[in-house]
Amino acid sequence: MKFSGVWLPIITPFKDGEVDFDSYKNMIESYIDTGITGFIPLGTTGETPTLSEDEYFSIIEKTIEYVKGRVKVVVGVGGNNTKSLIEKAKKVEALGVDGILSVCPYYNRPDQRGIYEHFKALAESINTDIILYNIPYRTGRNIEISTILKLAEIPNIVGIKDASGSFTESQKLIMNKPKDFAVLTGEDALFYSTLALGGDGGILASCHVNTKEFVSIYKYIKEGKMEEALKLWKPLYEFIPLLFKEPNPAPLKYIAKKMNLIESDEIRLPLLNISKELEAELDEVLGF
């Protein structure tokens, strides 16, 4: 399945108020040989709401330029205005991406009929593969399993980033998913459990750190080597909550700067840099 594996929803580095493309290129080169399936720029972790339209499209162009076809590139393209979203998705498609990740319409809270028609209209307007993104604690609306399975019948709706917040629902989805429909967890702490149940991978902000371990866990589980996978997973499972103790992606930016992946840990309002207390915790755990 082409949308399985470990996916990195890459941060957007800033410096002096601008997108720092030198740091961005450095990040891509640093992660590209770790075994990840691909990059997902312009998601929540990429601080997309704070980007101008010019910055948004420049990041797509630079991602494609830097990646050079070595791994896949799936771009975050979401919204709660279906007509505007379709116009944007067509522009993104024209840039040659491998797919788009599109979040459930937020704030205006459509019912399941509206959610279905929204994504159906999007899918019929482009040829690019679409990964749905269900994260009801942010959007205010859950994409119910019956709606997901109905959407999965549309040829270019090929998977979902599942951050439903309910492991019971996630289990039901995995057990009932169509053969060629990918279930990728967006709940980092559920990565091992998702794979063990038959899920297809994860879109994981936390794999900015210890990336190769996440990839190895995926490979071990797919090979049936559960004990080896669990041995790697235990320390990651303990560490992951620290990365979300304060709003994402501020902790990741602090770490990325410490790892010399980016020059500045600058973040845009309304988010702020992490507290001195969390800095100290991360320094101790990571040995900075």
Secondary structure, DSSP 8 states (H G I E B T S, - for coil): -TT-EEEE-----EETTEE-HHHHHHHHHHHTTTT-SEE--SSTTTTGGG--HHHHHHHHHHHHHHHTTSSEEEEE---S-HHHHHHHHHHHHHTT-SEEEEE---SS---HHHHHHHHHHHHHH--S-EEEEE-HHHHS----HHHHHHHTTSTTEEEEEE--S-HHHHHHHHHH--TT-EEEE--GGGHHHHHHTT--EEE-GGGGSSHHHHHHHHHHHHTT-HHHHHHHHHHHHHHHHHHTSSSTTHHHHHHHHHTTS-S-----TTS----HHHHHHHHHHHT-
